């Protein structure tokens, strides 16, 4: 057993070193290049990025995974940050700005009644967040949570519907934002919650522990990054826990960063980088994951030059942010290719 553990550690270090030798591994697009339905794009690199012959078409799953868009076909990891208050605290700002400095995609669970008394400064701060990298989602109206009662556990169907509707209304009013994802306080729900969610069709994604629900789109959650609310695991404990989920389609890192200090922020950064660099995952937002799951096999990519590619988006339904790990020379809309 000891030799096996030593081998695993050596292999992990080898993979980390190998990833650092890849000149494109840490490249991140700073601009929001969008793939929009019904359009065709020309993507140009500074030099050749593969050995495929000109005229090669990437269309099936395996083919697209070998194309320059391969990063977009990695299994996803989602940062689920709970309990954001619209009166954005110093710690929350530090967390968000840290994620921006790392070009991470994060999702922010907003307690929506906090919008009512938020200052114009805080509202503007939230409105200016890059929507392609930061998804604000519905984490309840008042976040009521006790041992015997919770906002979506033990309340009537009418009360649950009312809280969802109020949250959706205030997010639109204050932030001009359409909330697409829901996750209940404490991840607690009852038989009325599904009916309440279905009564609000704006909600298309649901963080939930029951993966058997068919609609809306369910993203299942486990305690992977945290031992309990607000307390991160040790890094070694995290590695042990996250590798239990290595075969999962989606990994969710649920966190409560409101009271974190710099030490905890650096620890979480190690966790995120492990899922990206060692496990080969891609950071996404929950709604981004949902829309991409609908469209990812509807793209067609064609190599039209030594360093040029056509991306045909005529069959996709949603817009997507281009996410690749190779530096781009140019990206432009095109009408046709010879």
N, C-alpha and C positions, 0 to 999 in steps of 0.2 A: 504493500500500500504506500509506504514511504517513497519507494522508487518511482511509483506511478505519479505521485504528487509532484516530485521533483521534475519529472519529465514534462508534466503539464506546465509548470512554471517556466521551464527553459523554452518550451514551444511558444508560450505567450510572449516572452521577451523577444524571441526570434521574429515573431510576427510583427511586433511593435517596431523593431529595427528595420525590418523589410518595408513596412509602410512608410517609414521616414525617408527611404531612399527613392521613393516615387516622387518625381518633381511636380506631379499634378495632384498628389494626395490631399494637400491642404488648401488647394485653390477654392475660393468661394466667389461666386458672382455677386458683385455689389449692386448691380442694376437689376431692376425687375423686368427681365425679358419675358414676355408673356406669350404662351401658346394659346391662341384664341380660336373658337370654333369657326369652321368654314374657311380658314385661311391657310396659305402655304408660306413657308419661311425658308430663307437661304441662310445656312449656318456655315461660317468660314473660320478656319483655324489658321494659325501662323504657318504651320507645316503639317505634313501628313501625320495622322494619329493612329492609323491601323494599316494592315497589309491587304485589306479586301480590295478586289478589283473595282474600277469605276463601273457603275451600273448595278452594283450590289443593292438589293432591296431588303430592308429589315422590317418585317411585318408580324411574324409570329412572336410568341413570348420569348422563346430562346434566342431568336434573331435580334429582337430589340434589346435583350440583355447583353448582347455583344456589340451594340451600336454605341456611338458617342454619348447617347442618352442613358447609358447603363446604370449610372447612379440612381436615376429615378425608378429603377426596377429592383432596387435592394429592398429587403424587408424593412418596415418602418419601426421607429421608436418615437414615442410621444412623451413630451414633458407636460405633465398635468399638475399645474400649480394652483392649489386651492386657496380660497378665502381672501381674494383681493377685495379691498374696500375702495370705493371711488375717491375718497379722500386719501390719495395715494401717499403712503408713508415713505420716509427716507429709506427704510430697508427694502420696501417694494421697488422704489426707483432704482436702488443699487442693483437689485436682482435683475430688473428689466434691462438696465443699461449694460450690465455684465453680459447678458444673453446677446444683446445687440453687438457688443464688442467681439463676441465669439462667432457671430453670424448664425446663432442657433435659432431654430424655430421653437416657439413655446406656446402653450395655451394657458390662459389666465381665467380661473373660475371666479366670476364676479358675484358678490352678494348684492343683488340689484336694488334693494331699498336704499342703499348708501348713495345712489345717484341723486336722490331728492335734495340732500343737503351738501353736496359736493361743490367746491368753489369753481369758478370759471377757469382758474388756473389748472386745477386737477382735471376738469372735463376736457380742456384743450390738450392736456398731456395725453390722455387716453385716446382722443380722436386722432392725434398725430402718429400713433404707433403704426408701423408698417403692417398692413392687414395681411400681407402674404407670409409674414414671419411671426406674427402675433395674433392669435385668435382669442378674443374675449368670449367666454361661454357662460351659460346660465347656471350658476351654482346656488340657486334658490333666491327667494325674495327676502326673507328675514333670517335664514339659516338657523331656525329654531332646532335645537338638538339637546335632548336629555336622555336619561336612561329609559324612560317610559314613553316618551313622545318625541317625534321629530316632524319637521315641516312636511315630509312626504311619507311619513310612517305613523299611522294612527289618526290622521286628519281626514275629514270627509272629502269625497270626490269634488264637491263644490269648492271647498277651500283650496284644494290642490290646483284645480283648474284656475281659480282666481289668482293664485300666486304666480303661476306660469304666465298668465295673460298680463298681469301687472309688470312682470319683469321684462317681457317682450316689448310692451308699450313704452316703458321708461328708457330702455336701451335705445329704442328708435327715436324717442323724443330728445334725449340728452346727447346721445352719441351718434345719431343717424346710423345706427348699426342694427342689422338684422341678425339676431341671435339664432344660430343654427345647431348648437350643441348644448346638451343638458347633462348635468351630473348632480345628484342629490347630495345634500349635506350628510356627512357621515356614510355616504353610499347606502343610505337606508331608504327603502321603499316598501309599499304594500300593494295589495291587489288593485287599489284605486289609481295608483300612479300611472300604470300603463294606459288606462282610459283617459287620464288627464293629459298625458303626453300626446296621445292620438287625437285629442280634441284641439291640439295646437299644432297643426301640420307644418308650421314654420320650423319646428324642431325636427331635424333630419338625422341627428346623431345623438346617441345616448351612452354615456359612461355607465356601465352596469355590470354586476357580477354574474348575471344570467345570460349566457351566450345563446340560449335557445329561442329568445324573442326574435321574430323575423323583422318587424318594423317598429320603430325606426331602426336605422343601422346601429348595431350594438358594438361597442368597443369594450371588451372585458378588462377588468382591473384586478391587480394583486398587490400585496405589500412587498415591493421589490427594493425600492430605494430607502424606505423608512421602516424602522421597527414599530413605531407608532406615530401618531400625528405630531409633526414638527421635529422628530428625532431621527436623524439619519443613521443607517447601519455603518459599521466600520467598513473600510474599503474591501478587506478580505471577505467579510461576511456578505457584502454586496455581490462580489464576484461569484461566490458560491450560490447565492440566491438567483441572480440573473441568468446564470447558466442552466438552471432548471427550466428556464423558459426559452432556451435557444431555438427550439423548433416552433415556437408560437409565431403565428402570422404577424402579430403586433405585440410589441412590448411597451407597456405604459409605466413611466416613472412618476408615481404620484408623490407630491411633496407639499409641504406647508412652510414656505420660506419667510413668513412675515417677521420672525424673530431671529433669523440667521445672522451670524457674524461672518467675518472674512474667512475664518477657518472652515466653517460649514460650507461656504460658497466654493472654496477651493476643493473640498472633498467631493461635492456634487459635480464639479467640473471633471474630476477624475472619473467619476461614474459615467457621465455622459460620453466622455472621450473613449472610454472602454467599449461602450456599445457601438460607437462609430468605427473606431480604428481596429479593434480586435474582433468584434462580432460582425462587423461589416454592415451595420444598420444605417438607415437614413432618417434624419430628424424631419418630422412633418407635424402639421397641426391636425386635430381630429377631423375637422370638416375637409381639410385638404386631402387627408387620407381617404375619406369617403368618396369625394369627387374623382380622385385619381383611380380608385378601385373600379369606378364605372367606365373610365376612359382609357386606361393604360394600354389596352390591346386594340384600341381604335386608331392609333397613330400609324403612319407609314413613313419610314425614313429611307431615303435613297442617296447613295454616294454618287455625286455628279461631277466630282473632280478629285484630284489628289488630296485636297484639304477642304473640300466643299461638300455640303450635304443639304438635301431638300427635306423639309419636315412637312408632311401633308396632314393638316388638322381638319380636313373636311368632314370627318366622321365623328369628331368628339363633341360632347355636349357642354362641357364646362371649360372655363379658362384655367390655365395652370401656369405656375411660375417655372421657367426653365431652370433646372438644377443639374449642373454637370460639374465634373472635376477636372476639366481641361480648359485652359485659358482661351477665350474667344477673340478672334480678330474682328469679326463683324457678325451682326445678326439683323436681318432685314426681311420685311415682307416682300413676297414676290408673286407675280401673277402666273407665271408658267416657267418651265425649264425646257430647254432644247434637249 
